[in-house]
Amino acid sequence: MAVPGKLDPEGPESRNYVVSRPVYNEPSFLEQYERQLRERQTVREKLAKCCSCSRRKTIRVLKSLLPILEWLPKYQVKEWLLSDTISGVSTGLVATLQGMAYALLAAVPVGYGLYSAFFPILTYFVFGTSRHISVGPFPVVSLMVGSVVLSMAPDEQFINGTVNNITTIDNDKRDAERVIIASTLTVLVGIIQLVLGGLQIGFIVRYLADPLVGGFTTAAAFQVFVSQLKIVLNVSTKNYNGVLSIIYTLVEIFQKIGTTNIADFVAGMLTIIICMAVKEINDRFKHKIPIPIPIEVIVTIIATAISYGVDLEKKYNAGIVKSIPRGFLPPALPTVSMFSQMATASFSIAVVAYAIAVSVGKVYATKYDYAIDGNQEFIAFGVSNIFSGFFSCFVATTALSRSAVQESTGGKTQVAGIISALIVLIAIVALGKLLEPLQKSVLAAVVIANLKGMFMQVCDVPRLWRQNKIDAVIWVFTCIASIILGLDLGLLAGLLFGLLTVVLRVQFPSWNDLGNVPGTDLYKSTKDYKNVDEPEGVKIVSFYSPIFYGNIDGFKKCLKSTVGFDAVRVYNKRLKALRKIQKLIKKGQLRATKNGIVSDACATNQGFEPDEDPEDPEDMNIPTKEVEIRVDWNSELPVKVNVPKVPIHSLILDFGAVSFLDIVAVKSLRMIVKEFQRIDVNVYFASLKDHVIAKLEQCGFYEDNIIKDMFFLTVHDAVLYIQSQVRTEIDQDPILEKINLIQEYKDPFELMDRKVNEDGLDVQDEAMRRLAS
């Protein structure tokens, strides 16, 4: 059986095909195959259709807004419930611990991380379209939230006073203010996401390319590492924000390294080593281990027991969680007056949170063959963040590690998410008190251990460099910018840099001069392929980009470099040569005869004086069409004017890859065609898309000498047409009635024995009258 996509070398029918059809240009093709007119709806008709209501449409709209109505009635209880339960319990244990750990990144008390791991799941269960992602805190987003919280509520604002040279801070007041800021930011992020989803702007995430996201998340992982390093060491530092904040934090950490708490450091290092080792085992033996070992939960339980038994806080001054609120706080309205201070940062957080969630969701959707709706995901996370913001939560998205646990333990639907929320609920209501002796350094170490995957993205850079150097540069630039400028400005800088590379690639596109593969209708680059021949007297230029005001100059340069001459300069030089011929004929030093232009006997030919003024503007208005003598410009002239040779008679522009033209490009193309036509080079267009041809017509491209007959369906159609035209001219006029101007006639003594035609004077007078007109 033949492999799809490969030709069978034994089958001759697979190696050749023959097509017999006429040569088509646009008018001849449209004459035979009429274009089908599309019925365009008016705005009123579109609005009427959009606003119409029917039972089927109502059900469809409800299912799109509430995806739970689509999948829950189809839920297979017997096949899926057990898997979802096991997955939900496993994910819930991890979510409980990570919620507490990521609260440190958000600069709020640990207990509020449990709220953030519980409330967003409830609404995403109803509005979300992904079956496998686990909704809740994520380190990158939590760190971005923390940067806003710390900038608006730094420790310096809550100083009680100084006792024995020790500054005391009102921690309760500070934490309460930070919770208000974080929850207000969460509501604003949710509003932005809901608005973007309602406006169907889910496509905005497409501008966050994979290299950009990779560089950004790696820089965020570095930021997270530094922020948790001081907790592992139990070293107090100032809360830096803005440009170079990460550098200042590192410098201060190393300056105070001597104050490290040994108990916290040892606990943190052991947690990192054990978690990373067990995670490696989980990855290597994931096909043999039915459920990943929940090492974070195990380490947390052991560390809590040790801290409680040894009393690390009193004996070694270790930093512990201390208090976790039991139960739920009543819902509270956000502080709307803060919106203006956090508007810029909230937009960045909204887009990043959405991009991370959709990226993870698409991975599992592709794996399990279902689709997620990008705009509905915007709405789902918007509703989740608005809802959870009223309950003192910080911004939620999805975490890669939690989603991996939910999927790998057999999760089938978001029922697993609801069960994981129940596990978090149990921790909030009943188990919070038991976790109070837990060291903060253990939670920070759990965060650091979960950064391995993001740090390993650095290994993608060499691969990107081999595959596409521009993508590699985007990755590195975004990573460095995010580390130096901070996550919000770094993301903006990376986005602008990525868009700049697109602009530059469009502004400086590639092109090729094409040649024919002998015996076929295929045309390939003459630089890239051997045994590819250019048709005689024809240049074929293929341009691989839209043509617009930004790259039209580049298009003109590519034409000049491909054809080998400047059409405007050739025209001006020819005019100058004709002016000199005209002057010499008037002076009697040249004579126009039927046999050519000859020098008068014993006369000095001043046409061979040095061409001191190559661009003399005098008499530049003499058009070539007014001169009846057809000059062979590629031979040697009887006047010393350096006229560039034009080795072609036809130029074909292959615009198959041109997706659009603007008005500047259309005007420039019309001028280019005219410039080539007046030096007797015909221009043809090939492979244009229908909408590009329509745009040319809308912009008034066609004129007397620029007609639709110049447009051909393929390059080969244009080449065959040109060759037929050349053969026709040769058959009709083998001599072409050209008067060759050759250098040998500049010496008058060579013509002494030549018999002058009797009507030569009449021809001379006629030529002079036409040249003088």
N, C-alpha and C positions, 0 to 999 in steps of 0.2 A: 504493500500500500504506500502510495507517495506521501511524503511528509508535506503538510500544508506550508505554502510559502516557498517551497523549493521546486526547481524544475527537474523533471526526469530527463537525464542526459540520453536515455535510450529512445525517448519518444520524439521524433522529428517535429510533430505538430506542436510540441511545447517550446520549440526553439524559433519558430518563424510564424509570422502572420502577415497577411496581405490585405490591405485596405484600398479600395478604389473609390474615390469620391472627387467631386470638383474642388478647385481651389476657391476657398471662401474668404471674402472680406465681409465686413458688417452688412452693407446693403444687400449683397447677393444672398447672404445667409438669411436675413430677415425677409427677403422676397420669397424664399422657399419655405421657411419655417417662421410663421408669424408669431410675434411675441404675445403671450397671454396677458391680458390686462387684469390687474388685481383690483378688486373692489375695496376701496379705502373707506373706513367708517369715519363719519364726522365725529367731532367732540361730543355733540349732543347724543349721537347714537351710542358712543362708548359709555357715556355717563348713564344713559338709560339702561344699558345692558348690565353695568356694574351695580346699579341701584335696584335692579329688578329682584324680586323675591319669589322663591318657590320652596316647596318642602325639601326637595333634593339639595338645593343650594344651601338652605339653612342648616341641614345636617352636615353638609360638607364643611361649611364655615365653622360650625361648632367643633367638629372633629379636628380641624386644623388649629383652633385656638385651645382646645382641651384634648390633647392627644390621648389621654387616659381613656376617653370614650372609644377610641379606636382599638387599643390593644388589650384593655382589661376584660371586655366581654369574651375575647378569644384566649384568655389565660387558661393554660392546660394544668389544672391543679395536680393531677396525679403525677405528671411527668416533671413538673417544674418546682412545685412547692418545697420539696425536700432540699433540692439543690439551692434554691433561693434562701432557705432558712440557714443552712450551713454557711453559705456565703455571707449572709447578713450578720450572723454572729461573729464570724472572723473579721469582717470589715468593721463592725461596730467596736470591737476591742481595739483595733488599730486607730480608728477614728477618735476614740476617747483619749488615747494617749497623745495623738498628733494634735488634737484640738488644744489640749493643755500646752503642748510644746510651742505651737505656732502663736499662741497668745503672747508669748515672750517677744516674738518678732513684731507683733502689733502694738507692743508697749502698753498692754492692758493686763489686769490681773488674770491669773491662770484660769480661774473658774469661768470666765467669759468665753474662753476657747471652747468649753463644753457646749455653751449655748450656740456658738457658731457652727459646731458640728451636728447640731440637732435641728434647729428651725429651718435652715434652707432646704433640707431634704423633703420636708413636708409639702412645700409648694412645688418643688421640681418634680415630685412624684405625679402631680396633676398636669403640669404644663410642659415638662421636658419631653424631648423626642429620642434621647439616647437611652438604651436599655442597660448599659454597663458602667457608665461613669459614676463615681462616688462623689457626691457634692459636699463641699465643706471648705475649710481653710486650705490654703496652698502657700508654701514658704515665700515665693516671689511676691505674690499679691499681699501677703501679710506684712512683708518688709516694706512695701510701698505704702501700706496703710500706716505702719509704724513711723515712717519718715514724716508723714503729714501730722500725726499725733504729737511726735516729739518737737516738731517745729512750732506747733501752736500751743503746746503745754510743756515747755522745758522745766527741768527741776528748779531753775533759778526763780521761777515765779511762785514757788511754794516754800520758800525758806522761812523757817520759824525764828531762827536766830543762831547765834554762835555761843557755844558753851565749851570752855576749856579748849579753844581753838578748833572745835569740831562743829561744823555746820549741820544743823538739823533741818530736816524737810518734813513737811506735813504730808505724809504718804497717803493718808486717807483722802484728803482733799484733792491731791494730785491725781490719784487713781480714779476718783469719781469724775473729774474733769476730762480725763483721757477717755474714759468710757463714753462720755457724752459726745466727744469729738469723733471717736471711731464709729459710733452708731449713726451720727449725723452724716458722716462721710458715706456710710453704707447705704443710707436712704438716697442720697444724691447720686451715687453710682447706679443704684437701681433705677432711678428716674431716667438717667441718661440712657441706660440699656433699654428700658421700656420704650422710650421715644425712638431710639434708633431702630428697634425691632418694628415698631408701628409704622415707621417710614420706609420699611423694607430696605434697610441699609446694611444688611448682613454681608454684602460684598466687600465692606470696608476691610474685613480681615484678610482679604486677598492681597492687600498691599503690605501685610506683614509676612514677607517671604520666609521660607524655612531657614536660610542662612541668617537672616536678621533675627528671627526668634531664637535660633541656636546661640548666636553671640550674646543676645540680651539675657537669656536665661543662665548662661554660663557666668556672665558678669553678676547677675543677681545671686547666683550660688556663692560667688566670692564675697559679695556683700553680706549674705546671710552667715557665712562662715565667720567673718570678722565680728559681726554683731553677737554671735553665740560664743565666740572664743573668750570674750571678757567674762561671760557668765560661767563658762567651764573653769576659768582661772579665779573667778570671784574677785575680779579687779574692777573697781569703780572708775569710770571715765566720764568726761563730759559728753553730752549728746550733740554730736556734730551733724550738721545738715548742709546740703548744697554741694558746690564744686569742691573736690578733693576731700570731702568729709571722711571717706574711707581711709585715706592716707593719714589724716590727722588722728583718727581713732587708733590705727595701728601704731603710730608713733607713741601715743600716750600709753597704750597697753604695754609696749616694751619698756617705756620709761618706768612704769610701776610694776614690772614683772616680779620685783622682789617682794611685793605684798601678796603674792599668790597664796590662796588657801589650799594647803596640801590635801586636805580631805576631799574638797570639791574637785581638785585636779585629778586625784587618783580615781575617784568615782566616775568622773567624766571620761577619762582615758580608757578605763576598763569597759565602760558602756560602748564607746566607739568601736573598740577592738572586737568585742563580743558580737555586737550588732552587725558589723560589716562581715565578720567571718561567717556567721549563720546565714546572712543574706546571700553570700556567695554559695553556700551549700544549697540554699533554696533554689538558686538559679541553675546550678549544675545538675541537680537531681530533681528538677521540677516534674519530670515525667514519671518518676518513681514515688515521689511524695505526694499523696492525694491533696493534702492541705499544707500550705507553707507554714513553717514554724513561726508562730507569733512572738518573735524574740523580743520585740519592744515591750510587749505586755509582760513577758516573763521577767525581763531585766527590771522593769518598773516595780513589779511586786517584790522581787528580792531586794532591790535597793531601798524600797519603802520600809521593809521589815528590818533591814540592817540599820537604817537611820533611826527608826523608832527604838530598836533594842539597845543600840549603843548610845543613843541620845547625842547625835553628832552636832546638833545646834549648840548645845550648852558646852560640851567638852571641847569641840574643835571650831566653834563659831562658823559652822557650815551654813550656807544659804539654803533655806527650805521654802516650800510653798506656803506654809503657815496656815492660811485659811482659804477654804473654798466654800462659796455660798451654797447653802442647801436649798433645793427647790428653785422656783423661778421668780424673777423679779416682775412686777407689774409692767405692762407696756407703757412706753413714754414717747411723747412726740419729739421729733428732732428739733434742734435749735436752728431754725431757718436762717437766722442772722449770720450764721457761719458759712452759708453756701458760697458767698462771694470770695471768701478766703481760700476755699478748697476747690473751686470750680475747675481750674486747669489740671490739678493733680487727679481729680475725680474722673475726668475724661480719659486720661491715660490709664488709670486703673480699670475703668469700665472696658476699654478696648482690650487691654492685656488679659484681663480675667476671661473675657469672652473668647479671645483667640486661643488661650490655653485649653479651655473647655471644649471648644469645637475641634481643635486639633486632636485631642485625645479621643473625643467622640467619633471622629471620622475613622480613626484607626480601627476601633472595634466595629463600627458600622460596616466597613469594608470587609473585615474578617468574617462577620456573621451575616453578610449579605442583606442589609437593610439600609434605609436612608434616614439621614437626619436633616431637619429643616433649619438652615442657618438663621433665618429671621425669627423663627419660633424659639430658637435657643436664646436669642437676644431677649425675647419677651419672657421666657421662662426664668432666666437669671435676673432680669429686671424685677419681676414680681417677687422672686425669692429674696433678693437683697432689700427691697422695700419692706417686705413683711418681717424679715429677720432684724432689720434696722430698728424696728419699734420695740424689739426685745433685747436690746443692748448687745447685739452681735456685731462682728466686723465682717468685711466683704468676703463672700464665698465664691468659689469657682470649683475646680476639681483638682485633686492631687493624683499624680501619676502612680504613686505607690499604693494608695488606697484603691484606686480603680483597678490596678493590676491584681490586688488581692481579691477584689470582688469578682473579677472575671476568672481568675485562675482557680478559685474555689468553687466554681460552677454556677455563678450567678447568671440567671437568664433574663430577668426583667428588673424594674425598679422596685419590685416587691422586696428584693434583697436590700435595697436602700432603706425602705421603711423599717425592716427588721433591724438594720444597723442603727437606725435612729432610736429604736426601742432600747438597744443596749446602752447607747449614750444616755438615754432618759433614766435608766436604772442607775448609772453612775452619778447623774445630777441629783437624783432624789435620795439615793441610799448610800452610795459609795464615796461621795466626795470627802467626807470626814476622814475616811481611812487613808486618803492620799495626801493629807496635810504634812506628814513628816518627810515626804519625798524631796530630795535635793533638787534644786533648780538646775544644777550642773548636769544631772542625769537627763532631764528634759532637753537641755541644750545639746547634749551629746547625741540624743536620739535624732534631733533635727540635723546635726552635722552628718550622722551616718546615712541619712536619707538623701544627702546631696551628691552621693557618688555618681548616680546616673547623669546628673547635670554637668558635673565636672568632666565626665568621660566624653562629653561632646567635643572637647578639645581635640580628640583623635580624629574628628571629622574634617579638620582643617586641611591636612595633607591630601585627603581624598578630594576635597573640594578644589584644591589648587590644581590637581591633575585633571579634574573634569571641567572646571570653569573658574578661571582665575578671578574674574570679577565677583563671583559669588563668595570666593574665599576672602577677598578684600572686604566685602560687605560684612562678613562674619567678624573678621578681626576689628574693623573700624567700629562696629556696633558694640562689641565687647569692651574695647578700650574706652570708648566714649561713655558707656554706662558706668564703668568703674570710676572714671575721673569726674564726670559731670553729675553723676547721680542717675538713678534709674529713669526718672521721668524725662529729664533733658537728654539722657543718653538714648532713650527710645526714639525721641523726636529727631535727634541728630542722625541716628541710624536710618530712620524712615526717609528723611530728606536726602541722605547720601544714596540710599537705594534708588530713589526716584531720579536723582541726578545721573546715576549710571544708565538708567533707561533712556533719559533724554540724550545723553552723549552717544549711546549706541544708535539711537534713531537719527541724531544729527550727523553722525559720521558713519553712515552705513557702508556695507560692502557692495561690490558690483563685480561683474565679470564680462569679458568679451568672449563670445561663444563661437564655436565652430561646429561643423556638421560631422557626425559620425557617418563615414562613407556608406552609402547604400541604405540609409535609414532616414527617418524623420526626427532623429534625436539630435539635440544640440547640447554640447557640454563645454566647460571652460577650456580654453586653449592653453591656459597655464597649468591646469591640473591633470590633463589627460594627453596621452600621446596619440598620434595618428588621427587627430581631429583637425579637419581642414576648414579654413574660412572660405566661403564662396568668393570668387574673384570679383573685386570691386565692391564688395559689400562688407560692412561692419555691423555686427550684432552686439548690442550692449544690453545686459540684463541687470536690473536694479532691484535690490532686495530691501525695500523699505517704503513706507508711505512717503509721499513727497509733499512738503509743506514749507511754509516760510522759513522754518528753522534749518532745513537742510537743502534748500534749492541751490545755494551756492556750491555746496558739495556735489550736487548732481551735475552742475555745469563743469566743475573741475574734472569729474570722472569722465564726462564726455570728451573733454579736451585731451586728457591723458590716453584715452582709449583710441580715438581716431587719429591722434598724433598731430593735430593742428588746431589753431584757433580760427573759427570761421569768420569772425569779424576782422581779424588781422589779414587773413587771406583776401577778403573783399577789398579792404583798403589798399593793399599792395597791388591788387589787380587794377584798381582805379588809377593808381599812380603810374603804373606801366602804360595804361591806355592814354593818360594825359601826355606822357612823353612821346608816345607814338604819334599822337595828334599833332604835337608841336613840330616834330621832325617832318611829318608829311606836309605841314603848312610851309615849312622852310625849304621844301624840296629835297631834303636829305634822305627821305624814304618815299617810296612809291608803292601804292597799293595796286596790285595786278591780280588777275585771276589765278596766277601761279603763286601768289604770295606777296608779302611785303619785302621789297628789296631796297637796297641803298642806291642812291643816285650816284652815277659815275663821277669820280674825282671829288666827291663831297665828303667833308669830315662828318663822321657820325657822332654827334654830341650825345647821343643816347648812351654811350659807353663811358661817359664821365662818371666819377665816383658818386655813389648814392649817399650824398652827405646829409640829406634830410629825409630819412625813411618814412616819416609820418607827416609830410607836408600837407597841411589842411586845405591848401588852395585847390579850388575846383573839385572838391570832394563830392559834389552833388551830381557828378556824371554817372548815371546808372549803366550797368553793363548791357542792359536790354536795348539801349539806344544805339549800340554799336553792332552793325550788321556782320562784321567780320567775326567769325567764330574762331577763337584762338585756342590752340592746344597749349594750355597753361603748364602742362607737365614737361614740355620740351624747352629747349634753350631759347631765350628771347633776344631780339636784336637791340634791346635796351638794357642797361645795367640797373635793373631793379630786382631785388631779392624777393621773388614771389614764392611763398611756400608751396610745395607740391601737394596736390590733393589726389591721393591714390585710389579714392573710392568714388563711386557714383551714387551709392545708396547707403542709407543708414536705417537699421531696424532697431527700434526700442522695445525690448521685451519687458512689458509691464505686468506680467503674470503675478508677481509678488507685491505689487503696489495696491494697498488696500484702500487708500483714499487720497484725494487731492484737495487742496484749498485754493482759494481764488488767486493767491500769489503764485502758486505752482502752475495754475492754468495759464495765467498771463505770461509767465516765464517760458512755458513750453511753446506757446504760440510764437514768441519771439525767437526761440531756438529754431523752430521749423523754418521761419522766414530767413534767418541768417544762413542756414544751410541751403535753402532753395536758391538764394541769389548767387551762390557759387556753384550752382548746378549739381547739388547733391540732394537727391530725393529722400525724404524722411517717411518711414512707415512705422506703425504701431502694431504690436502683436500681443495677443493673450490678455487683453484688458477685460476686467470684470464688468458686468452689465451696469452696476451702480457707478463705477468710475466713468464709463462712457456717458451715462446720464448726467453725471456732474460736469463733464466737459461741455455737454450741450447746454446745461443750465447757465454756465459761466460764459457763454458766448465764445467758445473756442473756434468754431468753424468760420472761415472766410472764403474769399474767392479761390485762393490757392490751397486752402486747408479744408479738405472735404472728407466725408465718411469713407470714401474709397481707400483712404490711407490706412484704415484699421482692418487688421486680419485676425482670424480666429486663433491661428498658431503662428509660430515663427516660420515653420516650413511652408505654410501657405504664402507668406510674404516672400520667402526666397524663391519659390517656384514662379510667382507672379513676376518678380524682378527679372529672373532668367528668361522668361518668355518675352518680356518687353525688350530685353537686350537683343535676343535673337531676331525679333521683328524689325528692329532698327537696322540691324546688319543686313537683313534681306532686302529691305527697302532702299537703303542708301549705303552701299558698301564703302564709298569714299568718305562719307559723313560731311563732305564739303568743308572740311577744316583747312585753314591756311596755316601751316606750321611756321612758326617763327624760330628759325635755327641760327645758331651763332655764326655759321659759316658765311652768312650774308653780310656780316658787318664789314668785311673787306670789299671795297667797291671794285678792285681790280679782278676779283674772281668772276665778276659779272660782265666783263668787257665783251666777251664773245657771245653772250646770251642775246638772242633775238627778242626785242621788246614787242609785245602784242600791240597791234595797231589801236585797239580801243582801250589801251592802258590808261591814257589820260582821262578818258571818260570815267573809267572806274575810279581813278584817283580823285577826280572832281566830286564824284558821287560820295565817296568815302569821306572826303574832307567836309562836304556839306553836312553829312550826318554826324560826324564827330564834332563839328562846330555848333550844332544845334543845341 
